[in-house]
Amino acid sequence: MRKLAAHDRAYDLVVAEEHLFYRVSRTNYPGQEDTFVQHDLTRGWEVSEQAYNQAKYRGPLLPYQAGEKVAFLPNGDSLRCAFQDSVVRRFSPMGQLLRELPTSIESVMSIYSIALDAEARLWTAVPSFHQVAQYEVDSAQKLCEVGGSWDPTELNHPEEVICYENDLFISDMGNERLVLLDTQTKALSTYRTFTQSVWQYRRLRGQEVVRLQDGLYVL
């Protein structure tokens, strides 16, 4: 495992144009805005917020809310959700708000992450309720769930979900591991363990990148 020469406070990872993009939090520095970085897994350089949003939203569109999670449907529409209100909204490729998904996609606590699997079904991660769930997008019918309790069960604060074909990767932050869930069979297994909290997982150029408590690493 190799630590990237990157900012320890990197978050909101985006993969686009064969590069990794991320934000750097400046919350400990009053009056300073977030910094935006493009990285080629060897070095990183600062870019504009517009360039970062171009990568994240696949177009020169302003974000609906800073820090929201975005997932793309096969027709180019996007689903967006910010943990502040935990409402999943559907946008056209041009950034027009089409609809809010039915309120059955809601949670007793905030939705921190969304992802779409190979069948364009929606997955959500709710860390405080220790739950990951799958929904039909149009009807918002819940199809399955993993965990879901005020006490950790199968998962302990699942911070993020991201899907590659039929593999859903869950950043099981509290258990310091990456969990692999087969979206077809719903089989759950430990993909990789760490010695610190894991927040995000990405694939780029045949390599795997994780965001751990103290920075970004290539596996």
C-alpha positions as CSV (number, residue, x, y, z in Angstrom):
1,M,0.0,0.0,0.0
2,R,1.5,3.3,-1.1
3,K,0.5,6.7,0.4
4,L,-0.1,9.4,-2.2
5,A,1.6,12.7,-2.0
6,A,-1.7,14.4,-1.4
7,H,-3.5,16.5,1.2
8,D,-4.4,14.7,4.4
9,R,-7.7,16.6,4.4
10,A,-8.8,15.5,1.0
11,Y,-12.4,14.5,0.6
12,D,-15.3,14.2,-2.0
13,L,-13.2,12.1,-4.4
14,V,-14.1,12.1,-8.1
15,V,-12.6,10.1,-11.0
16,A,-12.8,11.7,-14.4
17,E,-10.6,12.0,-17.5
18,E,-8.2,9.4,-16.1
19,H,-7.5,11.5,-13.1
20,L,-8.5,11.8,-9.5
21,F,-10.1,15.0,-8.3
22,Y,-10.8,16.0,-4.7
23,R,-11.6,18.9,-2.4
24,V,-9.4,20.0,0.5
25,S,-11.2,21.2,3.6
26,R,-10.2,24.5,5.0
27,T,-12.7,24.5,7.9
28,N,-9.9,25.0,10.4
29,Y,-8.8,28.1,8.6
30,P,-11.5,30.8,9.1
31,G,-12.2,32.8,5.9
32,Q,-10.5,30.4,3.6
33,E,-12.4,28.5,0.9
34,D,-11.9,24.8,0.0
35,T,-9.0,24.0,-2.4
36,F,-9.6,21.8,-5.4
37,V,-7.0,19.4,-6.7
38,Q,-6.4,17.1,-9.8
39,H,-4.1,14.2,-9.2
40,D,-2.5,11.6,-11.6
41,L,-1.5,9.2,-8.7
42,T,2.0,10.6,-8.9
43,R,1.5,14.3,-8.2
44,G,-1.3,16.7,-7.7
45,W,-1.9,20.3,-8.7
46,E,-4.6,22.9,-7.8
47,V,-7.5,23.5,-10.2
48,S,-10.4,25.8,-10.2
49,E,-13.7,25.0,-8.5
50,Q,-15.2,25.1,-12.0
51,A,-12.8,22.4,-13.3
52,Y,-13.6,20.2,-10.3
53,N,-17.4,20.6,-10.9
54,Q,-16.9,19.9,-14.6
55,A,-15.3,16.5,-13.5
56,K,-18.0,15.8,-10.9
57,Y,-21.1,16.8,-12.8
58,R,-19.8,15.9,-16.4
59,G,-20.6,19.5,-17.5
60,P,-20.0,23.1,-16.6
61,L,-22.8,23.1,-14.1
62,L,-22.9,24.6,-10.6
63,P,-23.5,22.1,-7.8
64,Y,-26.9,22.0,-6.2
65,Q,-25.2,21.8,-2.9
66,A,-21.5,21.7,-2.1
67,G,-20.4,18.2,-1.1
68,E,-23.5,16.4,-2.4
69,K,-23.1,12.9,-3.8
70,V,-23.8,12.3,-7.5
71,A,-24.7,9.1,-9.4
72,F,-25.4,8.9,-13.2
73,L,-28.2,7.0,-14.8
74,P,-27.6,5.3,-18.3
75,N,-29.5,8.1,-20.1
76,G,-27.2,10.8,-18.6
77,D,-29.6,12.0,-15.9
78,S,-28.0,12.3,-12.5
79,L,-29.2,11.6,-9.0
80,R,-28.0,13.9,-6.3
81,C,-28.2,13.9,-2.6
82,A,-26.7,16.0,0.2
83,F,-26.7,14.7,3.7
84,Q,-28.0,18.1,5.0
85,D,-31.5,17.3,3.8
86,S,-31.1,13.7,2.6
87,V,-33.5,14.2,-0.4
88,V,-32.6,12.3,-3.6
89,R,-33.2,14.5,-6.6
90,R,-33.1,13.7,-10.3
91,F,-31.6,16.1,-12.8
92,S,-31.4,16.2,-16.6
93,P,-27.9,16.2,-18.3
94,M,-28.4,19.9,-18.7
95,G,-28.8,20.4,-14.9
96,Q,-32.6,20.8,-14.9
97,L,-34.3,19.5,-11.8
98,L,-36.8,16.8,-13.0
99,R,-38.2,15.5,-9.7
100,E,-37.6,14.6,-6.1
101,L,-37.7,10.9,-5.7
102,P,-40.6,9.6,-3.6
103,T,-40.3,10.1,0.1
104,S,-40.1,6.3,0.7
105,I,-36.4,6.9,0.1
106,E,-35.8,8.4,3.4
107,S,-34.2,7.5,6.6
108,V,-34.3,8.1,10.3
109,M,-30.9,9.6,9.9
110,S,-28.9,11.4,7.1
111,I,-28.0,9.7,3.8
112,Y,-24.3,10.2,3.3
113,S,-23.8,8.4,0.0
114,I,-25.6,7.1,-3.0
115,A,-24.6,4.8,-5.9
116,L,-26.2,3.1,-8.9
117,D,-25.6,-0.5,-9.7
118,A,-25.4,-2.2,-13.2
119,E,-29.2,-2.5,-13.2
120,A,-29.6,1.2,-12.4
121,R,-30.9,0.5,-8.9
122,L,-30.2,3.0,-6.2
123,W,-28.1,2.2,-3.1
124,T,-27.9,4.5,-0.1
125,A,-25.6,4.6,2.9
126,V,-26.8,5.8,6.3
127,P,-23.9,5.7,8.7
128,S,-25.7,6.7,12.0
129,F,-28.2,3.9,11.4
130,H,-25.5,1.4,10.3
131,Q,-27.5,0.7,7.1
132,V,-27.0,0.2,3.4
133,A,-30.2,-0.2,1.3
134,Q,-31.2,-0.8,-2.3
135,Y,-34.2,0.9,-4.0
136,E,-36.0,0.9,-7.3
137,V,-35.4,4.4,-8.7
138,D,-38.8,5.3,-10.2
139,S,-41.0,3.8,-7.5
140,A,-38.6,4.2,-4.6
141,Q,-39.6,0.7,-3.4
142,K,-37.0,-0.8,-1.0
143,L,-35.6,-4.0,-2.4
144,C,-33.1,-5.0,0.3
145,E,-31.1,-3.7,3.2
146,V,-28.0,-4.6,5.1
147,G,-27.8,-3.6,8.8
148,G,-30.2,-1.1,10.1
149,S,-30.0,-0.7,13.8
150,W,-29.0,1.9,16.4
151,D,-26.3,-0.5,17.4
152,P,-23.7,-1.8,14.8
153,T,-24.7,-5.2,13.4
154,E,-23.2,-6.2,10.0
155,L,-21.9,-2.7,9.4
156,N,-20.5,0.0,11.7
157,H,-21.0,3.5,10.3
158,P,-20.9,2.7,6.5
159,E,-19.7,6.0,5.2
160,E,-19.9,5.5,1.5
161,V,-21.1,3.1,-1.3
162,I,-19.8,2.9,-4.8
163,C,-20.5,0.3,-7.5
164,Y,-18.4,-1.2,-10.2
165,E,-20.6,-3.5,-12.4
166,N,-22.1,-6.0,-10.0
167,D,-19.8,-5.2,-7.1
168,L,-20.8,-2.7,-4.5
169,F,-18.0,-1.5,-2.2
170,I,-19.0,-0.2,1.2
171,S,-16.6,1.9,3.2
172,D,-17.3,0.3,6.6
173,M,-15.7,3.2,8.5
174,G,-16.2,1.9,12.1
175,N,-14.9,-1.6,11.3
176,E,-11.9,-0.2,9.4
177,R,-12.6,-2.3,6.4
178,L,-13.9,-2.3,2.8
179,V,-16.9,-4.6,2.4
180,L,-17.8,-6.2,-1.0
181,L,-21.5,-6.8,-1.7
182,D,-22.6,-8.8,-4.8
183,T,-25.6,-6.8,-6.1
184,Q,-27.0,-9.9,-7.7
185,T,-26.7,-12.5,-4.9
186,K,-26.5,-9.9,-2.0
187,A,-23.6,-11.9,-0.6
188,L,-21.4,-9.9,1.7
189,S,-17.7,-10.3,2.3
190,T,-14.7,-8.4,3.6
191,Y,-12.6,-7.1,0.7
192,R,-9.8,-5.4,2.6
193,T,-9.0,-4.5,6.2
194,F,-7.1,-1.6,7.5
195,T,-5.7,-0.3,10.8
196,Q,-7.7,3.0,10.6
197,S,-11.0,4.3,9.5
198,V,-11.8,4.0,5.7
199,W,-13.9,6.7,4.1
200,Q,-13.9,6.2,0.3
201,Y,-12.8,3.8,-2.4
202,R,-12.1,4.5,-6.1
203,R,-10.7,2.7,-9.1
204,L,-8.5,4.6,-11.6
205,R,-6.2,3.3,-14.4
206,G,-6.5,-0.3,-13.1
207,Q,-5.4,0.8,-9.6
208,E,-7.4,1.1,-6.4
209,V,-7.4,4.2,-4.2
210,V,-8.7,4.5,-0.7
211,R,-9.2,7.5,1.5
212,L,-8.2,6.6,5.0
213,Q,-8.1,8.6,8.2
214,D,-4.7,10.1,7.5
215,G,-4.8,10.4,3.8
216,L,-5.0,8.8,0.3
217,Y,-3.5,5.4,-0.5
218,V,-3.0,3.3,-3.6
219,L,-3.7,-0.4,-2.7
